[in-house]
Every structure is written in C-alpha cells, then in structure tokens.
C-alpha cells in the first residue's frame, strides 16, 4: 500500500469539482475502497482516502476533518509509482 500526500488547494470555484466535506469529529478516512493507494492530508497527514484507486479521486477535492484543509491528488507523471 502506497501512502501519498495530497496537495493543499484554495477553495475551487462553485460547480467545478466535487468536494467531499469534512465531518466534524470523524476520526477515520472519508473515502474507502479496495485499491492500492492511501491518500493523506497535505497539511496534517491525516488519512483521507484509504485503499482507493487514483481514478476514483480525479476532479475530487477532500476537506480534512482535522485541519479543514482542502486537498486534491497530486499530478502523477507515470501510470504507477
């Protein structure tokens, strides 16, 4: 399982991207699946997406429940790291 730090971003323009909002008091990941990658908040390193495929997170912004940072997946140069 590869742990990847997401990239902190400013709030996207309305209706341009899906935003997964923070869940106050939620301790676990906001998204889960059966893929090979785990994504962490780019600021505080809390796990936001556990065992997912990168394709699941294209054009998705995830807000961290711990620090409220908005995050997107980094741009990957290769198909697999």
C-alpha positions, 0 to 999 in steps of 0.5 A: 500500500502506497501512502501519498500526500495530497496537495493543499488547494484554495477553495475551487470555484462553485460547480467545478469539482466535487468536494467531499466535506469534512465531518466534524469529529470523524476520526477515520478516512472519508473515502474507502475502497479496495485499491492500492493507494492511501491518500493523506492530508497535505497539511496534517497527514491525516488519512483521507482516502484509504485503499482507493484507486487514483481514478476514483479521486480525479476532479475530487477535492477532500476537506480534512476533518482535522485541519479543514484543509482542502486537498486534491491528488497530486499530478502523477507523471507515470501510470504507477509509482 
